[in-house]
């Protein structure tokens, strides 16, 4: 295949163009409807290989959204495509979507429990997710402490209707921030 030739030479743009040309031959419109089951399986296998090669070329170019878009086509046809799940997890991790990365890599590990590369990536994703969660938690704690300090200052300065209204707003903000914090904590506990 010409695409692999370009890929091996690290000319990823040419590789993508070649893979896309190949994919044109494997669209559903090219089926004659008299193919055997074996022919259809080979058709799917080749089209999936071309799509995965396209994904890898985009990944090498650090065009992560393009890679992810093409990868969704692979996973739509084959939801348990181990390499697809692994690459998706890596992409999501690079995009900072740690929760989804952990889910994806967990599924890949369940499908291939002996794959050390996937396990390492899952460990990395879980650690990054934990750091992200702790960072968000601290941010919400700061928000809540800022709200309570503001509330204390306002209640000390005056007892007018204006301060009661401000206290009500501050209390509402505190409740909202607490709700968000609890939701994030629950979401984190479901993942790890």
N, C-alpha and C positions, 0 to 999 in steps of 0.2 A: 504494500500500500504506500502510496505517495505521502500520505499524512504522517505515517510513522517515520518515514525518511526525514521529513522536515522536523518532526518532534525530536528525534534523536540528535539532530543538528541544532536543537534549541531555537529553531525558527518557528515559534509557536503560532504566529499569525498565519503563516502559510499552512501550517498543520491544520489549524481550525478551518481555513478555507477548503482544504482537501477533504476533511472529515464532513463538512457540510455538503460538499458535492456528492460524496458517497451516500449521505443520508437521503438525498433527493431520489436515489434509486430504491430506497427502502421505505418509501412512504406507502400508506395503505392503498393509494391509487394505482400503484404499480402491480398489485395483486390481480391475477386473472380469475380467481375464484375456483380454479380447478387444481390447486396445489394440494399435495398430500400433507398429512399432519407433520411428517418429518421435514418437509420443505418449509412449512410455517414456523416450526421451531428454529430452524436454521436462519430464517428470515429475521425472527425476533432476536436471536443471539447476535447476528451481525449488526443489526441496527442498534442494539444496546451497547455493543462494543464500540461502535462509532460515536455514540453519545457519550460514553464514559471517557473515550479519548479526547473528545471535545471539552468535557468537564476538566480533565487533567491539564489540558493546554491553557484553558482560562485560569485555572488555579495557579499554574506556573507563572502566568502573566500578572498574578495578583488581582485579576478582575473577578472578584469573589461573587458579586451579584450575578454576573453572567454565568459563572460556574454553577451557582446554586440554581438558577433558572433551568439550565440544561439537566442538572442532576434531578430535579423534581420530575422530569419526564421519565428518567430511568426508574426512579422509585415508584412512580405511578404504575408502571408496567410490572415492576418486580419489587414489591415493598420490602422483601427480605434480602435484597442485594447487599451482601456484607461490605464489599468495597465501597459501594455507593453510600451506605450508612456511615462508614468510617470517614470518608472524604467529607460528607455533609457535616459530621460532627466537628471535623477540623476547621471547616469553613465557618461554621457558626461560632466556634470558639474565637477565631480571629476577628469576627464581626462583633464580639462582645456579647453574643446571645448565649450566655453560659447555661442557662436553664435548659434550653432546647438542645444544646450540644450534649449535655449530660444525658438527656433522654435518648437521643439518637445513638450515642456511644454505648449506653446501657443495652439497647436493643442489639447492637452489633456484637457485644460481648456475650449476650445470651445465645446468639446464633453461632458464634465461634468462640467458645470459652477458652480455647488454648492459644489464641492469637495474642502474643505479648505486645505487639504494636498497638492494638486496639486498647488493651488494658492500660498501657502507659498513657495513652491519650485520654482515656476516661479518668485516670487518676489526676492528670493535669487539669482536665475540665472541672472536676469536682473541687480541686484546690482553688482554682480561679473563681468558681462560683461561690465558694465559701468566703473568699476575700471580698468579692463584689457584694455579697449579702451583708457582711459585717460593715462594709463601708456605707451601704444604704441604711443599715440599722443606726449607725452613729449619726448620720445626717438627720434622720428622723428624731433621734434623741436630742440633737442640738435644736431642732425646730421646736420640739416640745418644751425644752428648758427655756428657750427664748420667749415662747408664748407665756409660760408661767411667770417669768421675770417681768414681762410687760404687764401682765395682769396684776402682779403685786404692786408695782409702781403706781398704776392707775388707781388702785383701791386706796392707797395711802394718801394720794394727793387730794382727792375730793370724793364726796359721797353724793354727788348730784346725779340726776337722771342720766346725764351724759356719761358719767363713769360707769353707771350700771349697764348702759347700752354697750360700752366698750368691753366691759367684763363679759357680757353675753357673747360678744363676737370672739373674744379671746378664748372663752370656754368652748365655743363651737369649733374654733380652729384646733384646740387641744384634742377634742374628741375626734375630729377628722384625722389629725396626725396619728393619734393612737390607733384608729381603725386601719389606716394604711400600714402602720408598723405591724399590727397583728396579722394583716393579710399577707404581708411579705414573709413574716415568720412562719406562717402556716404553709405558704408556697414552698419555702426552703425546706421545711421538715418533710414534705412529701417527696422531695427529690433525693435527699441524702440519707 
